[in-house]
Amino acid sequence: MSETDRNNPAVDRVIDVSVEVPGTPQQVWEAVATGPGISSWFVPHEVAEEEGGAVTMRFGPMGEHTATVAAWEPPHRVAFADSGDGPMVQEWLVEAKDGGTCVVRLVNSGFGEGEEWDNDYDAMSKGWAILLENLRLHLTHFRGKRARAIVPVGTAAGPNQAAFSAVCAALGVPDDLGAGDRLAGQEDGIPALSGTIDSVCREPGATYYLTVLDGPAPGHGFIAAEGDGEKVMVSAYLYLYGEAGAAVPDAWTPRFNERFPLAVP
């Protein structure tokens, strides 16, 4: 580390989160290092599976992002480095545990200084916590299978709980469910969501349901409100499997575009 780095507190600011998931290292590697695998719990990805390969991430209305495979060490370590001006790196580490599970660790580094970076760091910290739990659902219930990702996002009026209630109302689901409760939604114009709530988070600046779906197709996903200001990011990340999942019309994205238009800074 250079003297300049030692005097820069942002160098040591990283997101470092882990989750224990079922599966062999190879099965888990396929979920965190390959395009079809990542697309089954995050956003649609294309990954050239070699060091130096190109990575494309599609975030819907938030645009397309590119990166480079900075490290490729199957089945234990892969790193994606931003192709833009910033030094942002996502490093994924897979460690086998006893009993047929693995620990997946994400180290997200490269955050700068200033209020904008502070906001990015806080938002991404909350977002990665949700996504790693969604990875757990994928590997628990649909390991080795490939999902169709439908990931509508938008912004709703805050504060956080009001935004969460608004997105639940738009999807026709209650906003007061707990872990183990039955999810049974109905709202005109969109397919009904049904399933079981896996877990619930209600923290300052982050409210979400993680759910295992049985309708309108087998799948999983989450409904979330992230942030706690005048405008709050809301989302309904849905991952549908099989022929039934492929046949479901995406009516959720137009619903979000209409009711929760994305606020662009």
N, C-alpha and C positions, 0 to 999 in steps of 0.2 A: 504494500500500500504506500502511495506517495505521501509526502508531507502535506500536499494540497488536500488529499483525501482524508488525512487524519483530522484536518481542521474543518471538514465538511460533515456536519451531523447527518445529512441526507444519505451519505454512503452507507451508514449502518442501519438505515430505516428500511426494513423489509417486512413483507407479509410472510409468515412462516406458520402454516397450518397443516394438520394431518387428520386422516380418517382411517379407521380399520375397516377393511372390506373383505368379503369372501372371495376365494378364487386363488389359483396358482399365480406365480409371478408372470408367466406368459399370458394368462387370461387378463390379468390386470394391466399389463403392458399394452395389450391391444386396445384396451379402453382409454388409456391416457396418451398414447403415442401415435395412433393411426387416425386418419380422417374419419372413416366410418365409426370407429369407437368413440372418438370425442364428440362426434355429431349426435350420439345417442344419449348424451347427458348435458351437453353444453350448447354451443351454437354450431351450425354447419361449418365443417372444416375440410380442407384439402391439405394433405401432408405428403411431400415427397420423402419417402422413408430412407433417408441417408443424411449424414452430416453435410451441411451446406445446402440441403434441399429447401425448396420454397414451401411456405405455409401461407394459406389463405383462410381467413376467418370472416364469416358473413354475419353481421349483427343487425340485419334487417334495416329499419329506418335509420339506424345509427351508422350505417355504412360498412364498407369492407376494410379489413385490416390485413396487412401482410407482415410476415416475419421470415426468419431463416432458422433452419435446424442447426443450432450451435453445438449441440452434443447429441450423439446417437449411440447409446450403449445398452442394447437390449439384453435382458428384459428389466434393467434396473435404473437407468438414468436417461432422460431426454430433456433437452433445453431448447426453448424457442426464444430467439432474440429479435426485437423489433427491427423492421427494415427502415423505419423513419429516422428522424434526427435524435430521438431519445434513446437512452441506454436500457430500456425496460427489458427484463429477461424473466421468463417463466421456466423454472427448473423443477422437473417432476422426478421423484425418487420412489422406487418400489422396493420394499423390504419384506421378505417372507417371514411369517410367524408360525408358531406351532398351531396345529388344529385346522390347517387349510385356509388360513387367512393371510392377508398382507396389510402392511401399513403403507398408505400412499401419503407422501409428504410433498407439499408445494412450497417452494421458496420463490417469491415474486419480488425482485429487486429492481433498482434503477429509478427510484423516486427522487425528484428534485426538491427544491425548497420553495417556499412561498405558499400563499393561501390556496391557489389553484391546485398545487400538488397536495396540500393538506386535505382538500376535499376529495381528490382522486384516491388518496391513500385510505381515507375513512370509508368511502363508498366501495372500493375494491375489497377491503377487509371484510365488510359485511357480505358482499356478493360472493366471494370465494367460500365463505362459511356455508352459504346456502348451496352452492354448486357442488361442494365436496359431499354434502349429504345426499344430493341428487345422484352423484356418482355411486354412492353406496346403494341407493335404491336400484339403479341399473344393474349393478353387479350382483345384488341379492336376488332380484326377481327375473332378470332378463339377460343374464351373463351369456355372452357369445352371440346374442341376437342384435340386429340393427334396427334402429328406430327412425321414424320420420319425425324431425324436429319442427314444431310450430311454436315460434317464440315471439309473440306480440309484446311490445313494450310501449309505454307512453308516460305522460305526466298528468297527475291529478292534483287538485287543490289540497294543501296540507291543513292541519298537521297529519302526522303519520297514520294514526288510527282512523281518521276521517277518510284518508286516501284508501286505506285498506278496505274499509266498509264500502266505499264507492266501487272499487274494482270487484268485490264480491257481489255487489248488487248487479253490476253489469254482466256477471257470469251466472247469475241466478243461484248463488250458493250463500248459506248463512255466514256471518262474520264472527260467530262465537263458538266455533267447534273446538274440540280438544282431541288429543291423541287417542286413537282407537275409535273415534266417532265415524259414523257413516256419512259420506259426502253424497248428497243427492240434489243436484241442481236442475233448475228448469228456467229457461229464459227464451222468449220468442226470438227467432232469427238465428240462433246458434245451436249446435248439437249439445245435448245435455251431458254434463260431466257427472260421473258416478264412480264411487270407489270408497277407500278407507283412508282416513287421515293417519299418516305414519307419525308425524310429529308437528308441533306448533312452536313458533317463537313469537314472543311479544316482549320486545326490548325497546328501549329508546332508539328511535330511528330505524327499526327493523321489525316488521311484522310479516309472518308468512306461514302458509300451510305447505307441508310436504305430503304428497299423497300418492298412493298406488291406485291406478285407475282400472276399472273393468268396463267402463263405457265412456265415450262411444266406441272405444276399442281398448284392448289390453295396453297398459302403459303406466307411466308415472309422470311426475312433474311437480311444479310448485306455483302457488299464487302468492305474490309478494308486493309489499310496499316498502321502499327503501329511501331513507332520508327523512328529515323532519323540519322542513321550512315551508315557505308559501307554496312551493311546487315540490311534489314528491314523485319519484320514479315508481311506476307500477308495472307489473308484468304478470304474464301467465305462461310459463314455459311448459309446454306439453310435448311428450315423447310417446308416439303411438307405434305399435308393432304389428307386423303381419299384414295380410291382405286387407283385413278390416281397417287397420290404421291407414293404409295407403288410400282407401276409398273414402275416408271421411273428408268432407269439404272444409276448407279452412275459412270459417266464418268469423273466427276470433280476431284475426288481424284487421279486417275492415271495421269490426266493432271497436277495437282500440283506436284505430285511426279517427273514427268519428267522435268517440266520447273522451278519449285521452290523447289528444294530439301531442306529439313529442315537442317539448320546448327546446329550441336550439339556442344556446348562449349567443 
